[in-house]
Amino acid sequence: MSLFRVLLAIILPPLAVLDKGCGSILIVTLLTLAGWIPGVIGALIILNKN
């Protein structure tokens, strides 16, 4: 997980997981719509997986 990805996850969570697949984008987008902090947490968790 690079510093650029972490910053992107904090600023725009759905864009940070763009290359992880459609399901990840959908989950993070829904979490971001529910609230910014859940979206950031979801994006960081998905980015942390290998």
C-alpha distance matrix in Angstrom:
0.0 3.8 6.8 8.3 6.5 7.1 10.5 11.2 10.7 13.1 15.5 15.6 13.9 15.4 14.3 10.5 11.2 13.8 12.9 12.6 16.4 19.3 19.3 15.9 17.0 20.3 19.1 16.9 19.7 22.3 20.5 20.2 23.9 24.7 23.1 20.3 18.9 18.8 17.0 14.2 14.1 14.2 11.3 9.0 10.6 10.2 6.5 6.5 9.1 9.3
3.8 0.0 3.8 5.4 5.3 6.4 8.8 9.9 10.7 12.7 14.5 15.1 14.3 16.0 14.2 10.7 12.5 14.5 14.0 14.6 18.3 21.1 21.6 18.1 18.5 22.0 21.2 18.5 20.9 23.8 22.1 21.1 24.7 25.9 24.0 20.8 19.8 20.3 18.2 15.2 15.9 16.3 13.1 11.2 13.5 13.2 9.4 10.1 12.8 12.8
6.8 3.8 0.0 3.8 5.4 5.1 6.2 8.5 9.8 10.7 12.4 13.9 13.8 16.2 14.3 11.2 13.8 16.0 16.2 17.0 20.5 22.9 23.3 19.7 19.6 23.0 22.0 19.0 21.0 23.9 21.9 20.5 24.1 25.2 22.8 19.4 18.4 19.6 17.7 14.3 15.5 16.6 13.6 11.5 14.6 14.9 11.3 12.1 15.4 16.0
8.3 5.4 3.8 0.0 3.8 5.5 5.2 6.1 8.5 10.0 10.5 11.6 12.1 14.0 11.5 9.0 12.1 13.5 14.1 15.6 18.9 21.0 21.9 18.5 17.8 21.2 20.9 17.7 19.2 22.4 20.9 19.1 22.5 24.2 22.0 18.5 18.3 19.5 16.9 14.0 15.9 16.6 13.1 12.1 15.4 15.0 11.6 13.4 16.3 16.9
6.5 5.3 5.4 3.8 0.0 3.8 5.5 5.0 6.0 8.6 9.8 9.9 9.3 11.0 9.1 5.9 8.6 10.6 11.3 12.2 15.5 17.6 18.3 14.8 14.4 17.8 17.3 14.3 16.2 19.3 17.8 16.4 19.9 21.5 19.6 16.4 16.1 16.7 14.0 11.4 13.0 13.2 9.6 8.9 12.0 11.2 8.0 10.3 13.0 14.0
7.1 6.4 5.1 5.5 3.8 0.0 3.8 5.4 5.0 6.3 8.7 9.9 9.1 11.9 11.0 7.7 10.4 13.1 14.2 14.4 17.7 19.5 19.5 15.8 15.6 18.6 17.4 14.2 16.3 19.0 16.8 15.5 19.2 20.2 17.9 14.6 13.6 14.6 12.6 9.3 10.6 11.8 8.8 7.1 10.6 11.1 8.3 9.8 13.2 14.9
10.5 8.8 6.2 5.2 5.5 3.8 0.0 3.8 5.4 5.1 6.2 8.4 9.1 12.1 10.8 8.6 12.0 14.1 15.8 16.7 19.6 21.0 21.3 17.7 16.8 19.7 18.9 15.3 16.7 19.5 17.5 15.4 18.8 20.2 17.5 13.9 13.6 15.4 13.2 10.0 12.4 13.8 10.9 10.0 13.8 14.2 11.7 13.5 16.8 18.5
11.2 9.9 8.5 6.1 5.0 5.4 3.8 0.0 3.8 5.4 5.1 5.5 6.5 8.8 7.0 5.4 9.2 10.8 12.9 14.1 16.7 17.8 18.5 15.1 13.7 16.7 16.4 12.9 13.8 17.0 15.6 13.4 16.6 18.5 16.4 12.9 13.4 14.7 11.7 9.4 12.3 12.8 9.4 9.9 13.5 13.1 10.9 13.6 16.4 17.9
10.7 10.7 9.8 8.5 6.0 5.0 5.4 3.8 0.0 3.8 5.6 5.4 4.1 7.4 7.3 5.0 7.8 10.5 12.7 12.9 15.3 16.3 16.3 12.7 11.8 14.5 13.5 9.9 11.6 14.4 12.5 10.8 14.3 15.7 13.7 10.5 10.4 11.2 8.4 5.8 8.5 9.0 5.9 6.5 10.1 10.1 8.6 11.3 14.0 16.2
13.1 12.7 10.7 10.0 8.6 6.3 5.1 5.4 3.8 0.0 3.8 5.9 6.1 9.8 10.1 8.6 11.5 14.0 16.5 16.6 18.9 19.6 19.3 15.8 14.7 16.9 15.6 11.9 13.1 15.4 13.1 10.8 14.2 15.3 12.5 8.8 8.6 10.6 8.7 5.6 8.6 10.5 8.4 8.4 12.0 13.0 11.8 13.7 16.8 19.3
15.5 14.5 12.4 10.5 9.8 8.7 6.2 5.1 5.6 3.8 0.0 3.8 6.3 9.4 9.0 8.9 12.2 13.8 16.7 17.5 19.4 19.7 20.0 16.8 14.9 17.0 16.6 12.8 12.9 15.6 14.0 10.9 13.8 15.6 12.9 9.2 10.4 12.6 10.1 8.1 11.7 13.0 10.7 11.6 15.2 15.4 14.2 16.7 19.6 21.8
15.6 15.1 13.9 11.6 9.9 9.9 8.4 5.5 5.4 5.9 3.8 0.0 3.8 5.8 5.7 6.7 9.5 10.6 14.0 14.8 16.3 16.2 16.8 13.8 11.5 13.6 13.6 10.0 9.7 12.8 11.9 8.9 11.6 14.0 12.1 9.0 10.9 12.1 8.7 8.0 11.6 11.7 9.2 11.3 14.4 13.9 13.2 16.3 18.5 20.6
13.9 14.3 13.8 12.1 9.3 9.1 9.1 6.5 4.1 6.1 6.3 3.8 0.0 3.8 5.5 5.3 7.0 9.1 12.2 12.2 13.7 13.8 13.8 10.5 8.8 11.0 10.4 6.7 7.6 10.6 9.3 7.2 10.6 12.5 11.1 8.4 9.5 9.6 6.0 5.5 8.7 8.1 5.6 8.3 10.9 10.3 10.2 13.3 15.2 17.6
15.4 16.0 16.2 14.0 11.0 11.9 12.1 8.8 7.4 9.8 9.4 5.8 3.8 0.0 3.8 5.5 5.6 6.5 10.0 10.2 10.9 10.5 11.0 8.4 5.7 8.1 8.7 5.7 5.6 9.3 9.4 7.8 10.4 12.9 12.6 10.7 12.4 11.6 7.8 8.7 11.3 9.5 7.2 10.6 12.4 10.7 11.1 14.6 15.7 17.7
14.3 14.2 14.3 11.5 9.1 11.0 10.8 7.0 7.3 10.1 9.0 5.7 5.5 3.8 0.0 3.8 5.5 5.1 8.6 10.1 11.3 11.7 13.1 10.5 7.9 11.0 12.1 9.3 9.3 13.0 13.2 11.3 13.7 16.5 15.7 13.3 14.9 14.8 11.0 10.9 13.7 12.3 9.1 11.8 14.1 12.1 11.3 15.0 16.3 17.7
10.5 10.7 11.2 9.0 5.9 7.7 8.6 5.4 5.0 8.6 8.9 6.7 5.3 5.5 3.8 0.0 3.8 5.7 7.9 8.8 11.2 12.5 13.4 10.1 8.8 12.3 12.4 9.4 10.8 14.2 13.5 12.2 15.3 17.4 16.3 13.6 14.3 14.1 10.6 9.5 11.7 10.6 6.9 8.7 11.2 9.4 7.9 11.5 13.2 14.6
11.2 12.5 13.8 12.1 8.6 10.4 12.0 9.2 7.8 11.5 12.2 9.5 7.0 5.6 5.5 3.8 0.0 3.8 5.6 5.3 7.6 9.2 9.9 6.6 6.1 9.7 10.0 7.9 9.8 13.0 12.7 12.4 15.3 17.2 16.8 14.9 15.3 14.1 10.8 10.6 11.9 9.6 6.4 8.8 10.1 7.3 6.8 10.6 11.2 12.5
13.8 14.5 16.0 13.5 10.6 13.1 14.1 10.8 10.5 14.0 13.8 10.6 9.1 6.5 5.1 5.7 3.8 0.0 3.8 5.6 6.7 7.9 10.0 7.9 6.2 9.9 11.4 9.9 10.6 14.0 14.7 14.0 16.4 18.9 18.8 17.0 18.1 17.0 13.4 13.7 15.4 13.0 10.0 12.6 13.9 10.7 10.3 14.0 14.1 14.8
12.9 14.0 16.2 14.1 11.3 14.2 15.8 12.9 12.7 16.5 16.7 14.0 12.2 10.0 8.6 7.9 5.6 3.8 0.0 3.8 5.7 8.4 10.6 8.9 8.6 12.2 13.5 12.6 13.9 17.0 17.6 17.3 19.8 22.0 22.1 20.2 20.9 19.6 16.3 16.2 17.3 14.8 11.8 13.7 14.4 10.9 10.0 13.4 12.9 12.6
12.6 14.6 17.0 15.6 12.2 14.4 16.7 14.1 12.9 16.6 17.5 14.8 12.2 10.2 10.1 8.8 5.3 5.6 3.8 0.0 3.8 7.1 8.1 6.2 7.4 10.6 11.2 10.9 13.0 15.5 15.9 16.4 19.0 20.6 21.0 19.5 19.7 17.8 14.9 15.1 15.4 12.5 10.2 12.0 11.8 8.1 8.2 11.2 10.0 10.2
16.4 18.3 20.5 18.9 15.5 17.7 19.6 16.7 15.3 18.9 19.4 16.3 13.7 10.9 11.3 11.2 7.6 6.7 5.7 3.8 0.0 3.8 5.6 5.6 6.5 8.9 10.4 11.1 12.4 14.6 15.8 16.6 18.5 20.4 21.3 20.4 21.1 18.8 15.9 16.9 17.4 14.0 12.3 14.8 14.3 10.5 11.6 14.5 12.9 13.2
19.3 21.1 22.9 21.0 17.6 19.5 21.0 17.8 16.3 19.6 19.7 16.2 13.8 10.5 11.7 12.5 9.2 7.9 8.4 7.1 3.8 0.0 3.8 5.5 5.2 6.2 8.7 10.1 10.5 12.3 14.3 15.2 16.4 18.4 19.9 19.5 20.7 18.2 15.3 17.1 17.8 14.3 13.2 16.3 15.8 12.4 14.0 17.1 15.6 16.5
19.3 21.6 23.3 21.9 18.3 19.5 21.3 18.5 16.3 19.3 20.0 16.8 13.8 11.0 13.1 13.4 9.9 10.0 10.6 8.1 5.6 3.8 0.0 3.8 5.4 5.1 6.2 8.6 9.8 10.7 12.3 14.1 15.4 16.7 18.4 18.4 19.1 16.2 13.8 15.9 15.9 12.2 12.0 15.0 13.8 10.7 13.3 15.8 14.2 15.6
15.9 18.1 19.7 18.5 14.8 15.8 17.7 15.1 12.7 15.8 16.8 13.8 10.5 8.4 10.5 10.1 6.6 7.9 8.9 6.2 5.6 5.5 3.8 0.0 3.8 5.4 5.2 6.1 8.4 10.0 10.6 12.0 14.1 15.4 16.4 15.8 16.2 13.6 11.0 12.5 12.6 9.0 8.3 11.3 10.4 7.3 9.8 12.5 11.5 13.3
17.0 18.5 19.6 17.8 14.4 15.6 16.8 13.7 11.8 14.7 14.9 11.5 8.8 5.7 7.9 8.8 6.1 6.2 8.6 7.4 6.5 5.2 5.4 3.8 0.0 3.8 5.5 5.3 5.9 8.5 9.9 10.3 12.1 14.2 15.1 14.4 15.6 13.5 10.3 12.1 13.3 10.1 8.8 12.4 12.6 9.8 11.4 14.7 14.4 16.1
20.3 22.0 23.0 21.2 17.8 18.6 19.7 16.7 14.5 16.9 17.0 13.6 11.0 8.1 11.0 12.3 9.7 9.9 12.2 10.6 8.9 6.2 5.1 5.4 3.8 0.0 3.8 5.6 5.1 6.1 8.6 9.8 10.5 12.4 14.2 14.5 15.9 13.3 10.7 13.4 14.3 10.9 10.9 14.6 14.3 11.9 14.3 17.2 16.7 18.7
19.1 21.2 22.0 20.9 17.3 17.4 18.9 16.4 13.5 15.6 16.6 13.6 10.4 8.7 12.1 12.4 10.0 11.4 13.5 11.2 10.4 8.7 6.2 5.2 5.5 3.8 0.0 3.8 5.5 5.3 6.2 8.6 10.0 10.7 12.4 12.8 13.5 10.4 8.4 11.3 11.3 7.8 8.9 12.3 11.5 9.8 12.8 15.2 14.7 17.4
16.9 18.5 19.0 17.7 14.3 14.2 15.3 12.9 9.9 11.9 12.8 10.0 6.7 5.7 9.3 9.4 7.9 9.9 12.6 10.9 11.1 10.1 8.6 6.1 5.3 5.6 3.8 0.0 3.8 5.5 5.0 6.0 8.5 9.7 10.3 9.9 10.7 8.3 5.3 7.9 8.9 5.9 6.1 9.7 10.1 8.8 11.1 13.7 14.2 17.0
19.7 20.9 21.0 19.2 16.2 16.3 16.7 13.8 11.6 13.1 12.9 9.7 7.6 5.6 9.3 10.8 9.8 10.6 13.9 13.0 12.4 10.5 9.8 8.4 5.9 5.1 5.5 3.8 0.0 3.8 5.4 5.0 6.2 8.6 9.8 9.7 11.7 9.9 6.9 10.0 11.8 9.4 9.3 13.0 13.8 12.5 14.3 17.3 17.8 20.4
22.3 23.8 23.9 22.4 19.3 19.0 19.5 17.0 14.4 15.4 15.6 12.8 10.6 9.3 13.0 14.2 13.0 14.0 17.0 15.5 14.6 12.3 10.7 10.0 8.5 6.1 5.3 5.5 3.8 0.0 3.8 5.4 5.1 6.3 8.7 10.0 11.8 9.3 7.6 11.3 12.3 10.0 11.2 14.7 14.8 13.9 16.5 18.9 19.2 22.1
20.5 22.1 21.9 20.9 17.8 16.8 17.5 15.6 12.5 13.1 14.0 11.9 9.3 9.4 13.2 13.5 12.7 14.7 17.6 15.9 15.8 14.3 12.3 10.6 9.9 8.6 6.2 5.0 5.4 3.8 0.0 3.8 5.4 5.0 6.3 7.4 8.3 5.5 4.6 8.3 8.9 7.2 9.2 12.1 12.3 12.4 14.9 16.9 17.7 20.9
20.2 21.1 20.5 19.1 16.4 15.5 15.4 13.4 10.8 10.8 10.9 8.9 7.2 7.8 11.3 12.2 12.4 14.0 17.3 16.4 16.6 15.2 14.1 12.0 10.3 9.8 8.6 6.0 5.0 5.4 3.8 0.0 3.8 5.3 5.0 4.9 7.3 6.2 4.0 7.3 9.4 8.6 9.3 12.3 13.6 13.7 15.3 17.7 19.1 22.1
23.9 24.7 24.1 22.5 19.9 19.2 18.8 16.6 14.3 14.2 13.8 11.6 10.6 10.4 13.7 15.3 15.3 16.4 19.8 19.0 18.5 16.4 15.4 14.1 12.1 10.5 10.0 8.5 6.2 5.1 5.4 3.8 0.0 3.8 5.4 7.0 9.9 8.9 7.7 11.0 12.9 12.0 12.9 16.1 17.1 16.9 18.8 21.3 22.4 25.3
24.7 25.9 25.2 24.2 21.5 20.2 20.2 18.5 15.7 15.3 15.6 14.0 12.5 12.9 16.5 17.4 17.2 18.9 22.0 20.6 20.4 18.4 16.7 15.4 14.2 12.4 10.7 9.7 8.6 6.3 5.0 5.3 3.8 0.0 3.8 7.1 8.8 7.3 7.8 11.2 12.1 11.6 13.6 16.2 16.7 17.3 19.5 21.4 22.5 25.8
23.1 24.0 22.8 22.0 19.6 17.9 17.5 16.4 13.7 12.5 12.9 12.1 11.1 12.6 15.7 16.3 16.8 18.8 22.1 21.0 21.3 19.9 18.4 16.4 15.1 14.2 12.4 10.3 9.8 8.7 6.3 5.0 5.4 3.8 0.0 3.8 5.7 5.7 6.5 8.9 10.4 11.0 12.6 14.7 15.8 16.9 18.6 20.3 22.0 25.4
20.3 20.8 19.4 18.5 16.4 14.6 13.9 12.9 10.5 8.8 9.2 9.0 8.4 10.7 13.3 13.6 14.9 17.0 20.2 19.5 20.4 19.5 18.4 15.8 14.4 14.5 12.8 9.9 9.7 10.0 7.4 4.9 7.0 7.1 3.8 0.0 3.8 5.7 5.2 6.3 8.8 10.0 10.6 12.4 14.4 15.5 16.5 18.4 20.5 23.7
18.9 19.8 18.4 18.3 16.1 13.6 13.6 13.4 10.4 8.6 10.4 10.9 9.5 12.4 14.9 14.3 15.3 18.1 20.9 19.7 21.1 20.7 19.1 16.2 15.6 15.9 13.5 10.7 11.7 11.8 8.3 7.3 9.9 8.8 5.7 3.8 0.0 3.8 5.3 5.1 6.2 8.5 9.8 10.6 12.3 14.3 15.3 16.5 18.8 22.3
18.8 20.3 19.6 19.5 16.7 14.6 15.4 14.7 11.2 10.6 12.6 12.1 9.6 11.6 14.8 14.1 14.1 17.0 19.6 17.8 18.8 18.2 16.2 13.6 13.5 13.3 10.4 8.3 9.9 9.3 5.5 6.2 8.9 7.3 5.7 5.7 3.8 0.0 3.8 5.5 5.1 6.0 8.5 9.9 10.5 12.2 14.1 15.2 16.9 20.5
17.0 18.2 17.7 16.9 14.0 12.6 13.2 11.7 8.4 8.7 10.1 8.7 6.0 7.8 11.0 10.6 10.8 13.4 16.3 14.9 15.9 15.3 13.8 11.0 10.3 10.7 8.4 5.3 6.9 7.6 4.6 4.0 7.7 7.8 6.5 5.2 5.3 3.8 0.0 3.8 5.5 5.1 6.1 8.6 9.9 10.6 12.1 14.1 15.8 19.0
14.2 15.2 14.3 14.0 11.4 9.3 10.0 9.4 5.8 5.6 8.1 8.0 5.5 8.7 10.9 9.5 10.6 13.7 16.2 15.1 16.9 17.1 15.9 12.5 12.1 13.4 11.3 7.9 10.0 11.3 8.3 7.3 11.0 11.2 8.9 6.3 5.1 5.5 3.8 0.0 3.8 5.4 5.1 6.2 8.6 10.0 10.4 12.1 14.6 17.8
14.1 15.9 15.5 15.9 13.0 10.6 12.4 12.3 8.5 8.6 11.7 11.6 8.7 11.3 13.7 11.7 11.9 15.4 17.3 15.4 17.4 17.8 15.9 12.6 13.3 14.3 11.3 8.9 11.8 12.3 8.9 9.4 12.9 12.1 10.4 8.8 6.2 5.1 5.5 3.8 0.0 3.8 5.5 5.2 6.2 8.7 9.9 10.5 12.8 16.3
14.2 16.3 16.6 16.6 13.2 11.8 13.8 12.8 9.0 10.5 13.0 11.7 8.1 9.5 12.3 10.6 9.6 13.0 14.8 12.5 14.0 14.3 12.2 9.0 10.1 10.9 7.8 5.9 9.4 10.0 7.2 8.6 12.0 11.6 11.0 10.0 8.5 6.0 5.1 5.4 3.8 0.0 3.8 5.5 5.2 6.2 8.6 9.9 11.1 14.6
11.3 13.1 13.6 13.1 9.6 8.8 10.9 9.4 5.9 8.4 10.7 9.2 5.6 7.2 9.1 6.9 6.4 10.0 11.8 10.2 12.3 13.2 12.0 8.3 8.8 10.9 8.9 6.1 9.3 11.2 9.2 9.3 12.9 13.6 12.6 10.6 9.8 8.5 6.1 5.1 5.5 3.8 0.0 3.8 5.5 5.2 6.0 8.5 10.2 13.2
9.0 11.2 11.5 12.1 8.9 7.1 10.0 9.9 6.5 8.4 11.6 11.3 8.3 10.6 11.8 8.7 8.8 12.6 13.7 12.0 14.8 16.3 15.0 11.3 12.4 14.6 12.3 9.7 13.0 14.7 12.1 12.3 16.1 16.2 14.7 12.4 10.6 9.9 8.6 6.2 5.2 5.5 3.8 0.0 3.8 5.5 5.0 6.0 8.8 11.9
10.6 13.5 14.6 15.4 12.0 10.6 13.8 13.5 10.1 12.0 15.2 14.4 10.9 12.4 14.1 11.2 10.1 13.9 14.4 11.8 14.3 15.8 13.8 10.4 12.6 14.3 11.5 10.1 13.8 14.8 12.3 13.6 17.1 16.7 15.8 14.4 12.3 10.5 9.9 8.6 6.2 5.2 5.5 3.8 0.0 3.8 5.5 5.1 6.6 10.3
10.2 13.2 14.9 15.0 11.2 11.1 14.2 13.1 10.1 13.0 15.4 13.9 10.3 10.7 12.1 9.4 7.3 10.7 10.9 8.1 10.5 12.4 10.7 7.3 9.8 11.9 9.8 8.8 12.5 13.9 12.4 13.7 16.9 17.3 16.9 15.5 14.3 12.2 10.6 10.0 8.7 6.2 5.2 5.5 3.8 0.0 3.8 5.4 5.5 8.5
6.5 9.4 11.3 11.6 8.0 8.3 11.7 10.9 8.6 11.8 14.2 13.2 10.2 11.1 11.3 7.9 6.8 10.3 10.0 8.2 11.6 14.0 13.3 9.8 11.4 14.3 12.8 11.1 14.3 16.5 14.9 15.3 18.8 19.5 18.6 16.5 15.3 14.1 12.1 10.4 9.9 8.6 6.0 5.0 5.5 3.8 0.0 3.8 5.5 7.6
6.5 10.1 12.1 13.4 10.3 9.8 13.5 13.6 11.3 13.7 16.7 16.3 13.3 14.6 15.0 11.5 10.6 14.0 13.4 11.2 14.5 17.1 15.8 12.5 14.7 17.2 15.2 13.7 17.3 18.9 16.9 17.7 21.3 21.4 20.3 18.4 16.5 15.2 14.1 12.1 10.5 9.9 8.5 6.0 5.1 5.4 3.8 0.0 3.8 6.5
9.1 12.8 15.4 16.3 13.0 13.2 16.8 16.4 14.0 16.8 19.6 18.5 15.2 15.7 16.3 13.2 11.2 14.1 12.9 10.0 12.9 15.6 14.2 11.5 14.4 16.7 14.7 14.2 17.8 19.2 17.7 19.1 22.4 22.5 22.0 20.5 18.8 16.9 15.8 14.6 12.8 11.1 10.2 8.8 6.6 5.5 5.5 3.8 0.0 3.8
9.3 12.8 16.0 16.9 14.0 14.9 18.5 17.9 16.2 19.3 21.8 20.6 17.6 17.7 17.7 14.6 12.5 14.8 12.6 10.2 13.2 16.5 15.6 13.3 16.1 18.7 17.4 17.0 20.4 22.1 20.9 22.1 25.3 25.8 25.4 23.7 22.3 20.5 19.0 17.8 16.3 14.6 13.2 11.9 10.3 8.5 7.6 6.5 3.8 0.0
